[in-house]
Amino acid sequence: MDDLKERLRRTRHATTPWSDDPTRGITRTRLDDLLDHWANGYDWAVHERRIGELPWQTVRAGDTELRVVHQRAADPAAPVVVLLHGWPDSVLRFERVLPLLTDVHVVVPALPGFPFAAPLTAPGTSVNRIAALVADAVEELGYPRYTVSGGDVGGTVAEILAAEHPDRVTALHLTNVAPRRAVTADPASLAPDAVAYLDRSAAWFRAHGGYIAEQSTRPNTLAVALGDSPAGLAAWIVEKLESWSDDQAFTRDDLLTWVTAYWVTGTIGTSFATYAEPVALPDRVDTPTVLSVFPRDTKPEPRGYAEAFLNVREYVEHQAGGHFAAWEQPEAYVGDVRRAIDLGGR
């Protein structure tokens, strides 16, 4: 942390002609405020202690190990829920839902390459491999049947996990359809509202998807820039956290804790693996699914589009919340998780 604070104090502030235009990325004023607090007011030790007090466990998974937050219910026969985070976050996405799920067994894997998991040193950790490792870890914990909930990268892992283990995954709760489907979908096979969604999704990728292109094609280059500069890392991550969520969803300390998690674990480069590695998606997932739609998410899908790939039993539209809904709207998120648990038990 001494090194981090020294780097922050020596930040070489970059200026562009659009430094105060929020449509061009994080503004200079906003970033300067965050960096000053990070260097002079923020206390990582407080948050590190809280994170360390989560019920962590290391579990054997195939030929490796996964670190998971494993919150057990008092009733051994309680339902089991697996929560899968995405990018650019970590298990911290689910901190606010854990106290609301004490009556079920909860497993929150730190996905390989992300904060609190071992950094990756070799290629090959695609979302398909992650799905296999999660299945192995949950089996090792002694849970033969479970509901899976997730979004972003975690939602893609959830779809693959359900398709490959229909005997284990009783239901899905998702906040989005796997984004790669919008790239490979055949418009001729889709309903009119789904085709219109493909056009909206393509427009979003053109306007906001530059980070995906860089992380998927040139991860080495970007990892150097973000792994060596805390200012660069904060700009890259905070822009997404704030623009993809409700206003005021994160305090300064919240933002900096999520960013510091990447800095102290050195995992920003390895978190790109799920973008850079190939993905093999099932054509369709027949597992009963609850799809939660939050209005500030990046590309909320209409029901007709989701039904082309998923067995959508419940489509729930919320009035608030965005990409990090488990953090932003924990009660609403847990309500939909419970809908999925009920679906799996029918």
Contacts in CASP RR format, 6 or more apart in sequence:
PFRMAT RR
TARGET T0000
AUTHOR 0000-0000-0000
METHOD contacts of the structure
MODEL  1
MDDLKERLRRTRHATTPWSDDPTRGITRTRLDDLLDHWANGYDWAVHERR
IGELPWQTVRAGDTELRVVHQRAADPAAPVVVLLHGWPDSVLRFERVLPL
LTDVHVVVPALPGFPFAAPLTAPGTSVNRIAALVADAVEELGYPRYTVSG
GDVGGTVAEILAAEHPDRVTALHLTNVAPRRAVTADPASLAPDAVAYLDR
SAAWFRAHGGYIAEQSTRPNTLAVALGDSPAGLAAWIVEKLESWSDDQAF
TRDDLLTWVTAYWVTGTIGTSFATYAEPVALPDRVDTPTVLSVFPRDTKP
EPRGYAEAFLNVREYVEHQAGGHFAAWEQPEAYVGDVRRAIDLGGR
1 44 0 8 1.000
1 45 0 8 1.000
1 264 0 8 1.000
4 38 0 8 1.000
4 230 0 8 1.000
4 260 0 8 1.000
4 263 0 8 1.000
4 264 0 8 1.000
5 38 0 8 1.000
5 39 0 8 1.000
7 229 0 8 1.000
7 230 0 8 1.000
7 231 0 8 1.000
8 35 0 8 1.000
8 38 0 8 1.000
8 39 0 8 1.000
8 230 0 8 1.000
8 231 0 8 1.000
9 39 0 8 1.000
11 35 0 8 1.000
11 229 0 8 1.000
11 230 0 8 1.000
11 231 0 8 1.000
13 28 0 8 1.000
13 32 0 8 1.000
13 231 0 8 1.000
15 28 0 8 1.000
16 24 0 8 1.000
18 24 0 8 1.000
19 27 0 8 1.000
19 28 0 8 1.000
20 27 0 8 1.000
20 28 0 8 1.000
20 29 0 8 1.000
21 27 0 8 1.000
22 30 0 8 1.000
25 235 0 8 1.000
25 239 0 8 1.000
25 243 0 8 1.000
26 235 0 8 1.000
26 238 0 8 1.000
26 239 0 8 1.000
26 242 0 8 1.000
30 238 0 8 1.000
31 231 0 8 1.000
31 234 0 8 1.000
31 235 0 8 1.000
31 238 0 8 1.000
33 252 0 8 1.000
34 234 0 8 1.000
34 238 0 8 1.000
34 252 0 8 1.000
34 255 0 8 1.000
34 256 0 8 1.000
35 230 0 8 1.000
35 231 0 8 1.000
35 234 0 8 1.000
37 252 0 8 1.000
37 256 0 8 1.000
38 230 0 8 1.000
38 234 0 8 1.000
38 256 0 8 1.000
38 259 0 8 1.000
38 260 0 8 1.000
42 252 0 8 1.000
42 253 0 8 1.000
42 256 0 8 1.000
42 260 0 8 1.000
44 257 0 8 1.000
44 260 0 8 1.000
44 264 0 8 1.000
47 253 0 8 1.000
47 257 0 8 1.000
47 260 0 8 1.000
51 92 0 8 1.000
51 116 0 8 1.000
51 261 0 8 1.000
54 69 0 8 1.000
54 91 0 8 1.000
54 95 0 8 1.000
54 98 0 8 1.000
55 69 0 8 1.000
55 70 0 8 1.000
55 71 0 8 1.000
55 72 0 8 1.000
56 67 0 8 1.000
56 68 0 8 1.000
56 69 0 8 1.000
56 70 0 8 1.000
57 67 0 8 1.000
57 68 0 8 1.000
57 69 0 8 1.000
57 70 0 8 1.000
57 141 0 8 1.000
58 65 0 8 1.000
58 66 0 8 1.000
58 67 0 8 1.000
58 68 0 8 1.000
59 65 0 8 1.000
59 66 0 8 1.000
59 67 0 8 1.000
59 68 0 8 1.000
59 70 0 8 1.000
59 137 0 8 1.000
59 140 0 8 1.000
59 141 0 8 1.000
60 136 0 8 1.000
60 137 0 8 1.000
60 140 0 8 1.000
61 133 0 8 1.000
61 134 0 8 1.000
61 136 0 8 1.000
61 137 0 8 1.000
61 140 0 8 1.000
62 132 0 8 1.000
62 133 0 8 1.000
62 136 0 8 1.000
64 112 0 8 1.000
64 118 0 8 1.000
64 133 0 8 1.000
65 118 0 8 1.000
66 109 0 8 1.000
66 110 0 8 1.000
66 112 0 8 1.000
66 117 0 8 1.000
66 133 0 8 1.000
66 134 0 8 1.000
66 137 0 8 1.000
67 109 0 8 1.000
67 110 0 8 1.000
67 116 0 8 1.000
67 117 0 8 1.000
67 118 0 8 1.000
68 107 0 8 1.000
68 108 0 8 1.000
68 109 0 8 1.000
68 110 0 8 1.000
68 137 0 8 1.000
68 141 0 8 1.000
69 91 0 8 1.000
69 94 0 8 1.000
69 98 0 8 1.000
69 106 0 8 1.000
69 107 0 8 1.000
69 108 0 8 1.000
69 110 0 8 1.000
70 105 0 8 1.000
70 106 0 8 1.000
70 107 0 8 1.000
70 108 0 8 1.000
70 141 0 8 1.000
71 98 0 8 1.000
71 101 0 8 1.000
71 102 0 8 1.000
71 105 0 8 1.000
71 106 0 8 1.000
71 108 0 8 1.000
72 105 0 8 1.000
73 102 0 8 1.000
73 103 0 8 1.000
73 104 0 8 1.000
73 105 0 8 1.000
74 103 0 8 1.000
75 103 0 8 1.000
78 103 0 8 1.000
78 104 0 8 1.000
78 105 0 8 1.000
79 104 0 8 1.000
79 105 0 8 1.000
79 146 0 8 1.000
79 147 0 8 1.000
79 341 0 8 1.000
80 104 0 8 1.000
80 105 0 8 1.000
80 106 0 8 1.000
80 107 0 8 1.000
80 138 0 8 1.000
80 143 0 8 1.000
80 145 0 8 1.000
80 146 0 8 1.000
80 147 0 8 1.000
81 101 0 8 1.000
81 104 0 8 1.000
81 105 0 8 1.000
81 106 0 8 1.000
81 107 0 8 1.000
81 146 0 8 1.000
81 147 0 8 1.000
81 148 0 8 1.000
81 149 0 8 1.000
81 337 0 8 1.000
81 341 0 8 1.000
82 106 0 8 1.000
82 107 0 8 1.000
82 108 0 8 1.000
82 109 0 8 1.000
82 134 0 8 1.000
82 138 0 8 1.000
82 146 0 8 1.000
82 147 0 8 1.000
82 148 0 8 1.000
82 149 0 8 1.000
83 94 0 8 1.000
83 97 0 8 1.000
83 106 0 8 1.000
83 107 0 8 1.000
83 108 0 8 1.000
83 149 0 8 1.000
83 150 0 8 1.000
83 326 0 8 1.000
84 108 0 8 1.000
84 109 0 8 1.000
84 111 0 8 1.000
84 134 0 8 1.000
84 148 0 8 1.000
84 149 0 8 1.000
84 150 0 8 1.000
84 151 0 8 1.000
84 153 0 8 1.000
84 154 0 8 1.000
84 155 0 8 1.000
84 157 0 8 1.000
84 158 0 8 1.000
85 91 0 8 1.000
85 92 0 8 1.000
85 93 0 8 1.000
85 94 0 8 1.000
85 108 0 8 1.000
85 111 0 8 1.000
85 114 0 8 1.000
85 150 0 8 1.000
85 151 0 8 1.000
85 152 0 8 1.000
85 153 0 8 1.000
85 154 0 8 1.000
86 93 0 8 1.000
86 111 0 8 1.000
86 114 0 8 1.000
86 150 0 8 1.000
86 151 0 8 1.000
86 152 0 8 1.000
86 153 0 8 1.000
86 154 0 8 1.000
86 155 0 8 1.000
87 114 0 8 1.000
87 152 0 8 1.000
87 153 0 8 1.000
87 271 0 8 1.000
87 274 0 8 1.000
87 275 0 8 1.000
88 236 0 8 1.000
88 237 0 8 1.000
88 240 0 8 1.000
88 241 0 8 1.000
88 258 0 8 1.000
88 262 0 8 1.000
88 271 0 8 1.000
89 152 0 8 1.000
89 241 0 8 1.000
89 258 0 8 1.000
89 324 0 8 1.000
90 110 0 8 1.000
90 114 0 8 1.000
90 115 0 8 1.000
90 116 0 8 1.000
90 258 0 8 1.000
90 261 0 8 1.000
90 262 0 8 1.000
91 108 0 8 1.000
91 109 0 8 1.000
91 110 0 8 1.000
91 115 0 8 1.000
91 116 0 8 1.000
92 115 0 8 1.000
92 257 0 8 1.000
92 258 0 8 1.000
92 261 0 8 1.000
92 327 0 8 1.000
93 324 0 8 1.000
93 326 0 8 1.000
93 327 0 8 1.000
94 108 0 8 1.000
94 326 0 8 1.000
94 327 0 8 1.000
95 327 0 8 1.000
96 326 0 8 1.000
96 327 0 8 1.000
96 330 0 8 1.000
97 326 0 8 1.000
97 330 0 8 1.000
97 333 0 8 1.000
97 334 0 8 1.000
97 337 0 8 1.000
98 106 0 8 1.000
98 108 0 8 1.000
100 330 0 8 1.000
100 331 0 8 1.000
100 334 0 8 1.000
101 334 0 8 1.000
101 337 0 8 1.000
104 341 0 8 1.000
105 143 0 8 1.000
107 137 0 8 1.000
107 138 0 8 1.000
107 141 0 8 1.000
107 143 0 8 1.000
107 146 0 8 1.000
109 117 0 8 1.000
109 133 0 8 1.000
109 134 0 8 1.000
109 137 0 8 1.000
110 116 0 8 1.000
110 117 0 8 1.000
111 117 0 8 1.000
111 130 0 8 1.000
111 153 0 8 1.000
111 154 0 8 1.000
111 157 0 8 1.000
111 274 0 8 1.000
112 118 0 8 1.000
112 120 0 8 1.000
112 125 0 8 1.000
112 129 0 8 1.000
112 130 0 8 1.000
112 133 0 8 1.000
112 270 0 8 1.000
112 273 0 8 1.000
113 119 0 8 1.000
113 120 0 8 1.000
113 125 0 8 1.000
113 267 0 8 1.000
113 270 0 8 1.000
113 271 0 8 1.000
113 273 0 8 1.000
114 267 0 8 1.000
114 270 0 8 1.000
114 271 0 8 1.000
115 261 0 8 1.000
115 262 0 8 1.000
115 265 0 8 1.000
115 267 0 8 1.000
115 271 0 8 1.000
116 261 0 8 1.000
116 265 0 8 1.000
117 267 0 8 1.000
119 265 0 8 1.000
119 266 0 8 1.000
119 267 0 8 1.000
119 270 0 8 1.000
120 270 0 8 1.000
120 273 0 8 1.000
123 273 0 8 1.000
123 277 0 8 1.000
124 273 0 8 1.000
124 277 0 8 1.000
125 273 0 8 1.000
125 274 0 8 1.000
125 277 0 8 1.000
126 273 0 8 1.000
126 274 0 8 1.000
126 277 0 8 1.000
126 278 0 8 1.000
126 279 0 8 1.000
126 280 0 8 1.000
127 153 0 8 1.000
127 154 0 8 1.000
127 156 0 8 1.000
127 157 0 8 1.000
127 160 0 8 1.000
127 274 0 8 1.000
127 277 0 8 1.000
127 279 0 8 1.000
128 160 0 8 1.000
128 279 0 8 1.000
128 280 0 8 1.000
129 277 0 8 1.000
130 157 0 8 1.000
130 274 0 8 1.000
131 157 0 8 1.000
131 160 0 8 1.000
131 161 0 8 1.000
131 164 0 8 1.000
132 164 0 8 1.000
134 157 0 8 1.000
134 161 0 8 1.000
135 161 0 8 1.000
135 164 0 8 1.000
135 165 0 8 1.000
135 168 0 8 1.000
138 146 0 8 1.000
138 168 0 8 1.000
139 168 0 8 1.000
144 168 0 8 1.000
145 168 0 8 1.000
145 169 0 8 1.000
145 170 0 8 1.000
146 168 0 8 1.000
146 169 0 8 1.000
146 170 0 8 1.000
147 169 0 8 1.000
147 170 0 8 1.000
147 171 0 8 1.000
147 172 0 8 1.000
147 173 0 8 1.000
147 337 0 8 1.000
147 340 0 8 1.000
147 341 0 8 1.000
147 344 0 8 1.000
148 158 0 8 1.000
148 161 0 8 1.000
148 162 0 8 1.000
148 169 0 8 1.000
148 171 0 8 1.000
148 172 0 8 1.000
148 173 0 8 1.000
149 158 0 8 1.000
149 172 0 8 1.000
149 173 0 8 1.000
149 174 0 8 1.000
149 337 0 8 1.000
149 340 0 8 1.000
150 157 0 8 1.000
150 158 0 8 1.000
150 173 0 8 1.000
150 174 0 8 1.000
150 175 0 8 1.000
151 158 0 8 1.000
151 174 0 8 1.000
151 175 0 8 1.000
151 176 0 8 1.000
152 175 0 8 1.000
152 176 0 8 1.000
152 323 0 8 1.000
153 274 0 8 1.000
155 174 0 8 1.000
155 175 0 8 1.000
155 176 0 8 1.000
155 178 0 8 1.000
156 178 0 8 1.000
156 179 0 8 1.000
156 180 0 8 1.000
156 274 0 8 1.000
156 279 0 8 1.000
156 281 0 8 1.000
158 172 0 8 1.000
158 174 0 8 1.000
159 172 0 8 1.000
159 174 0 8 1.000
159 177 0 8 1.000
159 178 0 8 1.000
159 281 0 8 1.000
159 282 0 8 1.000
159 285 0 8 1.000
159 309 0 8 1.000
159 310 0 8 1.000
160 280 0 8 1.000
160 281 0 8 1.000
160 282 0 8 1.000
161 169 0 8 1.000
162 169 0 8 1.000
162 172 0 8 1.000
162 285 0 8 1.000
162 287 0 8 1.000
163 282 0 8 1.000
163 285 0 8 1.000
163 286 0 8 1.000
163 287 0 8 1.000
164 282 0 8 1.000
166 286 0 8 1.000
166 287 0 8 1.000
169 287 0 8 1.000
170 287 0 8 1.000
170 288 0 8 1.000
170 343 0 8 1.000
170 344 0 8 1.000
170 345 0 8 1.000
171 287 0 8 1.000
171 288 0 8 1.000
171 289 0 8 1.000
171 290 0 8 1.000
171 340 0 8 1.000
171 341 0 8 1.000
171 343 0 8 1.000
171 344 0 8 1.000
171 345 0 8 1.000
172 285 0 8 1.000
172 287 0 8 1.000
172 288 0 8 1.000
172 289 0 8 1.000
172 290 0 8 1.000
172 310 0 8 1.000
172 340 0 8 1.000
173 289 0 8 1.000
173 290 0 8 1.000
173 292 0 8 1.000
173 336 0 8 1.000
173 337 0 8 1.000
173 339 0 8 1.000
173 340 0 8 1.000
174 289 0 8 1.000
174 290 0 8 1.000
174 291 0 8 1.000
174 292 0 8 1.000
174 310 0 8 1.000
175 291 0 8 1.000
175 292 0 8 1.000
175 293 0 8 1.000
175 294 0 8 1.000
175 297 0 8 1.000
175 323 0 8 1.000
175 325 0 8 1.000
176 297 0 8 1.000
176 298 0 8 1.000
176 299 0 8 1.000
176 300 0 8 1.000
176 301 0 8 1.000
177 291 0 8 1.000
177 301 0 8 1.000
177 305 0 8 1.000
177 306 0 8 1.000
177 309 0 8 1.000
177 310 0 8 1.000
178 279 0 8 1.000
178 281 0 8 1.000
178 309 0 8 1.000
179 299 0 8 1.000
180 279 0 8 1.000
180 281 0 8 1.000
181 281 0 8 1.000
181 309 0 8 1.000
182 197 0 8 1.000
182 198 0 8 1.000
182 201 0 8 1.000
182 202 0 8 1.000
182 205 0 8 1.000
182 299 0 8 1.000
184 281 0 8 1.000
185 194 0 8 1.000
185 198 0 8 1.000
185 308 0 8 1.000
187 195 0 8 1.000
187 198 0 8 1.000
189 308 0 8 1.000
190 198 0 8 1.000
190 305 0 8 1.000
190 308 0 8 1.000
191 304 0 8 1.000
191 305 0 8 1.000
191 308 0 8 1.000
193 302 0 8 1.000
193 303 0 8 1.000
193 304 0 8 1.000
193 305 0 8 1.000
194 302 0 8 1.000
194 304 0 8 1.000
194 305 0 8 1.000
194 308 0 8 1.000
196 302 0 8 1.000
197 301 0 8 1.000
197 302 0 8 1.000
197 305 0 8 1.000
198 305 0 8 1.000
200 299 0 8 1.000
201 299 0 8 1.000
204 298 0 8 1.000
204 299 0 8 1.000
205 212 0 8 1.000
208 298 0 8 1.000
211 236 0 8 1.000
211 240 0 8 1.000
212 275 0 8 1.000
214 221 0 8 1.000
214 222 0 8 1.000
215 222 0 8 1.000
215 272 0 8 1.000
215 275 0 8 1.000
215 276 0 8 1.000
216 272 0 8 1.000
216 275 0 8 1.000
216 276 0 8 1.000
217 276 0 8 1.000
219 269 0 8 1.000
219 272 0 8 1.000
219 273 0 8 1.000
219 275 0 8 1.000
219 276 0 8 1.000
222 269 0 8 1.000
222 272 0 8 1.000
223 268 0 8 1.000
223 269 0 8 1.000
223 272 0 8 1.000
225 232 0 8 1.000
226 232 0 8 1.000
226 233 0 8 1.000
226 236 0 8 1.000
226 268 0 8 1.000
226 269 0 8 1.000
227 233 0 8 1.000
227 263 0 8 1.000
227 266 0 8 1.000
227 268 0 8 1.000
227 269 0 8 1.000
230 259 0 8 1.000
230 263 0 8 1.000
233 259 0 8 1.000
233 262 0 8 1.000
233 263 0 8 1.000
233 268 0 8 1.000
234 255 0 8 1.000
234 256 0 8 1.000
234 259 0 8 1.000
236 268 0 8 1.000
237 258 0 8 1.000
237 259 0 8 1.000
237 262 0 8 1.000
238 255 0 8 1.000
238 259 0 8 1.000
240 323 0 8 1.000
241 249 0 8 1.000
241 250 0 8 1.000
241 255 0 8 1.000
241 258 0 8 1.000
241 324 0 8 1.000
242 249 0 8 1.000
242 250 0 8 1.000
242 255 0 8 1.000
244 296 0 8 1.000
244 297 0 8 1.000
244 298 0 8 1.000
244 322 0 8 1.000
244 323 0 8 1.000
244 324 0 8 1.000
245 296 0 8 1.000
245 321 0 8 1.000
245 322 0 8 1.000
245 323 0 8 1.000
245 324 0 8 1.000
245 327 0 8 1.000
245 328 0 8 1.000
246 296 0 8 1.000
246 320 0 8 1.000
246 321 0 8 1.000
246 322 0 8 1.000
246 328 0 8 1.000
249 321 0 8 1.000
249 322 0 8 1.000
249 324 0 8 1.000
249 327 0 8 1.000
249 328 0 8 1.000
250 258 0 8 1.000
250 327 0 8 1.000
262 268 0 8 1.000
262 271 0 8 1.000
283 309 0 8 1.000
284 308 0 8 1.000
284 309 0 8 1.000
284 310 0 8 1.000
284 311 0 8 1.000
285 309 0 8 1.000
285 310 0 8 1.000
285 311 0 8 1.000
286 311 0 8 1.000
287 311 0 8 1.000
288 311 0 8 1.000
288 313 0 8 1.000
288 340 0 8 1.000
288 343 0 8 1.000
288 344 0 8 1.000
288 346 0 8 1.000
289 306 0 8 1.000
289 310 0 8 1.000
289 311 0 8 1.000
289 312 0 8 1.000
289 313 0 8 1.000
289 314 0 8 1.000
289 340 0 8 1.000
289 343 0 8 1.000
290 312 0 8 1.000
290 313 0 8 1.000
290 314 0 8 1.000
290 316 0 8 1.000
290 336 0 8 1.000
290 337 0 8 1.000
290 339 0 8 1.000
290 340 0 8 1.000
290 343 0 8 1.000
291 301 0 8 1.000
291 303 0 8 1.000
291 306 0 8 1.000
291 310 0 8 1.000
291 312 0 8 1.000
291 314 0 8 1.000
291 315 0 8 1.000
291 316 0 8 1.000
292 316 0 8 1.000
292 318 0 8 1.000
292 325 0 8 1.000
292 332 0 8 1.000
292 333 0 8 1.000
292 336 0 8 1.000
293 300 0 8 1.000
293 301 0 8 1.000
293 315 0 8 1.000
293 316 0 8 1.000
293 317 0 8 1.000
293 318 0 8 1.000
294 300 0 8 1.000
294 318 0 8 1.000
294 320 0 8 1.000
294 321 0 8 1.000
294 322 0 8 1.000
294 323 0 8 1.000
294 325 0 8 1.000
294 328 0 8 1.000
294 329 0 8 1.000
295 317 0 8 1.000
295 318 0 8 1.000
295 319 0 8 1.000
295 320 0 8 1.000
295 321 0 8 1.000
295 322 0 8 1.000
296 320 0 8 1.000
296 321 0 8 1.000
296 322 0 8 1.000
296 323 0 8 1.000
297 321 0 8 1.000
297 322 0 8 1.000
297 323 0 8 1.000
297 325 0 8 1.000
298 323 0 8 1.000
303 312 0 8 1.000
303 315 0 8 1.000
306 312 0 8 1.000
306 315 0 8 1.000
313 343 0 8 1.000
314 336 0 8 1.000
314 339 0 8 1.000
314 343 0 8 1.000
316 336 0 8 1.000
316 339 0 8 1.000
318 325 0 8 1.000
318 329 0 8 1.000
318 332 0 8 1.000
320 328 0 8 1.000
320 329 0 8 1.000
320 332 0 8 1.000
321 328 0 8 1.000
321 329 0 8 1.000
321 332 0 8 1.000
322 328 0 8 1.000
322 329 0 8 1.000
325 332 0 8 1.000
325 333 0 8 1.000
326 333 0 8 1.000
END
